[in-house]
Amino acid sequence: MVSEKLEASLETGAEIQKAMLGMVFRQSTPWWVTGRRTLTPYHRRSSANSRRLSRG
């Protein structure tokens, strides 16, 4: 479970870097798109976790 969180944080960091580079090169995206892309790795892993635990 710890490795999943680390992987999610790495994916989130990559999305933040892409958003920052987009701002530098004037290709800015709306904040809601960037926010959704940033939180997607955590959401994907937490929903997979809850499905796995509910099967129990």
C-alpha positions as CSV (number, residue, x, y, z in Angstrom):
1,M,0.0,0.0,0.0
2,V,2.9,2.3,0.7
3,S,4.4,1.7,-2.8
4,E,1.0,2.6,-4.3
5,K,1.0,5.9,-2.5
6,L,4.5,6.6,-3.6
7,E,3.7,5.8,-7.2
8,A,0.6,8.0,-7.0
9,S,2.7,10.9,-5.7
10,L,5.2,10.5,-8.5
11,E,2.4,10.6,-11.1
12,T,1.0,13.7,-9.4
13,G,4.4,15.4,-9.4
14,A,4.7,14.7,-13.1
15,E,1.3,16.2,-13.8
16,I,2.2,19.3,-11.8
17,Q,5.4,19.6,-13.7
18,K,3.6,19.3,-17.0
19,A,1.1,22.0,-15.9
20,M,4.0,24.3,-14.9
21,L,5.8,23.8,-18.2
22,G,2.5,24.6,-19.9
23,M,2.3,27.9,-18.0
24,V,5.8,28.8,-18.9
25,F,5.2,28.2,-22.6
26,R,1.8,29.9,-22.5
27,Q,-0.2,26.8,-23.0
28,S,-2.2,27.2,-19.8
29,T,-5.1,24.9,-19.1
30,P,-8.0,25.7,-16.8
31,W,-7.5,25.0,-13.1
32,W,-10.2,22.4,-13.0
33,V,-8.6,20.4,-15.8
34,T,-5.2,20.5,-14.0
35,G,-6.8,19.7,-10.7
36,R,-8.6,16.7,-12.1
37,R,-5.4,15.4,-13.8
38,T,-3.5,15.9,-10.5
39,L,-5.9,14.0,-8.4
40,T,-6.6,11.2,-10.8
41,P,-3.8,8.9,-9.6
42,Y,-4.9,9.1,-6.0
43,H,-8.6,8.5,-7.0
44,R,-7.7,5.5,-9.1
45,R,-5.7,3.9,-6.4
46,S,-8.1,4.6,-3.6
47,S,-11.1,3.3,-5.5
48,A,-9.1,0.2,-6.4
49,N,-8.2,-0.2,-2.7
50,S,-11.8,0.1,-1.6
51,R,-13.0,-2.4,-4.2
52,R,-10.3,-4.8,-3.1
53,L,-11.2,-4.4,0.6
54,S,-14.9,-4.7,0.1
55,R,-14.5,-8.1,-1.5
56,G,-12.8,-9.2,1.7
